[in-house]
Amino acid sequence: MTLLNQISIMFIPLIVGCILLYGTYKKIPTYERFVEGGKDGLQIAFSIIPYLVGMLVSISIFRASGALDFFLNFMKPFLDAVGVPADIVPLALIKPISGTAALGITTDLIATYGPDSFIGRLASTMQGSTDTTFYILTVYFGAVGIKKMGDALKVGLLADLVGIVASVVIVILVFGS
C-alpha cells in the first residue's frame, strides 16, 4: 500500500478526531451536538421525501409519454448539422433533473459504444461537466423553505447549457468527431 493510500484512508477519521478534540478543548458537549445533528438530519430527510417523489414521477411521465422521442426526432436535423450525435441528447436533458438517471444513460452509452468512442467520451465529459439543477432546487430549496427560485433556476440551467456546449467543443477539439 502506498503512502498516499494510507494517508487517504486515515484522512476522514483524522478530521473527525480533530473536530472532537477541538470541541472538547472549547468545552462544547460534542456527543450531544452529534445527536442533535442526527435528529436534524432525519427531519430533513423526511421533509424532502415529497419533493423527491414529485421529481421521480415527473421524470417517469416525461420518458413514458414519448415526449423524449418526439423531441429527439425534432432536433435530429440540427444536431446532425453541428456534428452532435442524437444519442447524447437524453443525457443532456436528464442530467439537470436526475443524476442517477443520467448515470444510467451514461453507463448505457458507454456499454453500447465503448468508453473510447466519441459518444463514450462525450457522455463521460458531459456527466462531469453539468449538475442536477432541478434536483438541487426541489430538494435543497424545498427543504429550507425557499419558494422563489426563478433566478437560481435560470442561472443553474445556463450553467448546465454552458457545460453541455463546452463538453461537445472540448471533446471535438481533443479527440475529434
Phi, psi and omega per residue, in radians:
M1 nan 2.322 -3.090
T2 -1.375 2.899 3.128
L3 -1.085 -0.697 3.128
L4 -1.093 -0.709 3.088
N5 -1.098 -0.742 3.129
Q6 -1.115 -0.720 3.114
I7 -1.130 -0.764 -3.107
S8 -1.158 -0.609 3.104
I9 -1.157 -0.628 -3.092
M10 -1.545 -0.138 -2.997
F11 -1.100 -0.898 -3.108
I12 -1.146 -0.835 3.078
P13 -1.040 -0.595 3.116
L14 -1.139 -0.752 3.119
I15 -1.122 -0.807 3.121
V16 -1.055 -0.758 3.115
G17 -1.076 -0.726 3.107
C18 -1.107 -0.724 3.123
I19 -1.101 -0.765 3.129
L20 -1.127 -0.737 3.114
L21 -1.135 -0.712 3.117
Y22 -1.133 -0.747 3.093
G23 -1.084 -0.714 3.098
T24 -1.141 -0.725 3.112
Y25 -1.057 -0.689 3.134
K26 -1.460 0.071 3.137
K27 1.054 0.741 3.082
I28 -1.717 2.336 3.115
P29 -1.251 1.524 -2.997
T30 -1.109 -0.711 -3.126
Y31 -1.138 -0.765 3.136
E32 -1.096 -0.708 3.099
R33 -1.135 -0.649 3.104
F34 -1.091 -0.786 3.137
V35 -1.129 -0.735 3.094
E36 -1.054 -0.732 3.102
G37 -1.099 -0.684 3.080
G38 -1.101 -0.730 3.105
K39 -1.126 -0.739 3.108
D40 -1.090 -0.701 3.116
G41 -1.083 -0.706 3.101
L42 -1.162 -0.703 3.107
Q43 -1.093 -0.732 3.110
I44 -1.133 -0.736 3.133
A45 -1.037 -0.747 3.120
F46 -1.222 -0.557 -3.107
S47 -1.285 -0.423 -3.114
I48 -1.584 -0.133 -3.116
I49 -0.986 -0.807 3.121
P50 -1.049 -0.632 3.120
Y51 -1.182 -0.707 3.108
L52 -1.120 -0.766 3.131
V53 -1.080 -0.786 3.126
G54 -1.053 -0.733 -3.138
M55 -1.164 -0.770 -3.140
L56 -1.130 -0.672 3.085
V57 -1.122 -0.733 3.132
S58 -1.066 -0.756 3.123
I59 -1.090 -0.772 -3.136
S60 -1.094 -0.737 3.128
I61 -1.109 -0.758 -3.131
F62 -1.054 -0.765 -3.101
R63 -1.306 -0.736 -3.065
A64 -1.292 -0.440 -3.081
S65 -1.295 -0.285 -3.084
G66 1.581 0.024 -3.139
A67 -1.094 -0.625 3.121
L68 -1.126 -0.798 3.129
D69 -1.113 -0.711 3.104
F70 -1.057 -0.798 -3.133
F71 -1.097 -0.723 3.128
L72 -1.109 -0.748 3.113
N73 -1.125 -0.631 3.127
F74 -1.188 -0.682 -3.054
M75 -1.495 -0.235 -3.018
K76 -0.962 -0.797 3.134
P77 -1.075 -0.712 3.123
F78 -1.156 -0.765 -3.131
L79 -1.105 -0.716 3.107
D80 -1.096 -0.633 -3.124
A81 -1.160 -0.609 -3.127
V82 -1.686 0.007 3.055
G83 1.434 0.410 3.120
V84 -1.809 2.198 3.126
P85 -1.191 2.403 -3.113
A86 -1.125 -0.412 -3.119
D87 -1.119 -0.347 -3.091
I88 -1.502 -0.300 -3.068
V89 -1.078 -0.722 3.085
P90 -0.994 -0.653 3.089
L91 -1.110 -0.772 -3.139
A92 -1.122 -0.573 -3.135
L93 -1.406 -0.648 -3.051
I94 -1.445 -0.544 -3.062
K95 -0.963 -0.762 3.098
P96 -1.144 -0.287 -3.086
I97 -1.676 -0.827 -3.039
S98 -2.577 2.100 3.098
G99 -1.179 -0.635 -3.138
T100 -1.173 -0.769 3.098
A101 -1.119 -0.696 3.110
A102 -1.121 -0.688 3.100
L103 -1.126 -0.661 3.068
G104 -1.090 -0.750 3.120
I105 -1.141 -0.766 3.122
T106 -1.053 -0.776 3.115
T107 -1.055 -0.743 3.128
D108 -1.139 -0.744 3.127
L109 -1.114 -0.718 3.136
I110 -1.194 -0.679 3.100
A111 -1.149 -0.622 -3.105
T112 -1.351 -0.824 -3.004
Y113 -1.810 -0.269 -3.118
G114 1.665 2.628 -3.087
P115 -1.228 -0.415 -3.112
D116 -1.704 0.119 3.081
S117 -1.407 2.889 3.099
F118 -1.042 -0.784 -3.129
I119 -1.157 -0.700 3.109
G120 -1.093 -0.776 3.118
R121 -1.176 -0.717 3.136
L122 -1.148 -0.746 3.124
A123 -1.101 -0.740 3.129
S124 -1.135 -0.747 3.137
T125 -1.159 -0.742 3.133
M126 -1.157 -0.654 3.125
Q127 -1.035 -0.666 -3.121
G128 -1.553 -0.167 -3.037
S129 -1.799 -0.107 -3.116
T130 -2.178 2.985 -3.095
D131 -2.272 2.999 -3.119
T132 -1.613 1.280 -3.008
T133 -1.009 -0.892 -3.108
F134 -1.131 -0.656 3.096
Y135 -1.070 -0.837 -3.139
I136 -1.044 -0.801 -3.103
L137 -1.161 -0.806 -3.075
T138 -1.252 -0.742 -3.056
V139 -1.382 -1.003 -3.016
Y140 -1.313 -0.766 3.105
F141 -1.167 -0.668 3.102
G142 -1.145 -0.630 -3.109
A143 -1.167 -0.567 -3.131
V144 -1.742 0.052 3.009
G145 1.470 0.345 3.096
I146 -1.390 2.128 -3.108
K147 -1.711 -0.615 -3.115
K148 -1.602 1.806 -3.093
M149 -2.220 0.360 -3.093
G150 -1.070 -0.812 -3.133
D151 -1.179 -0.697 3.114
A152 -1.112 -0.655 3.106
L153 -1.115 -0.799 3.138
K154 -1.066 -0.815 -3.125
V155 -1.161 -0.731 3.131
G156 -1.095 -0.781 3.130
L157 -1.201 -0.613 3.061
L158 -1.111 -0.737 3.095
A159 -1.100 -0.684 3.083
D160 -1.114 -0.748 3.123
L161 -1.089 -0.752 3.098
V162 -1.089 -0.726 3.108
G163 -1.105 -0.692 3.126
I164 -1.159 -0.860 -3.138
V165 -1.097 -0.770 3.123
A166 -1.086 -0.674 3.101
S167 -1.042 -0.829 -3.131
V168 -1.088 -0.848 -3.101
V169 -1.101 -0.799 -3.096
I170 -1.169 -0.720 3.135
V171 -1.168 -0.664 3.094
I172 -1.149 -0.762 -3.136
L173 -1.164 -0.716 -3.062
V174 -1.418 -0.756 -3.004
F175 -1.930 -0.229 -3.048
G176 1.375 2.940 -3.096
S177 -1.797 nan nan
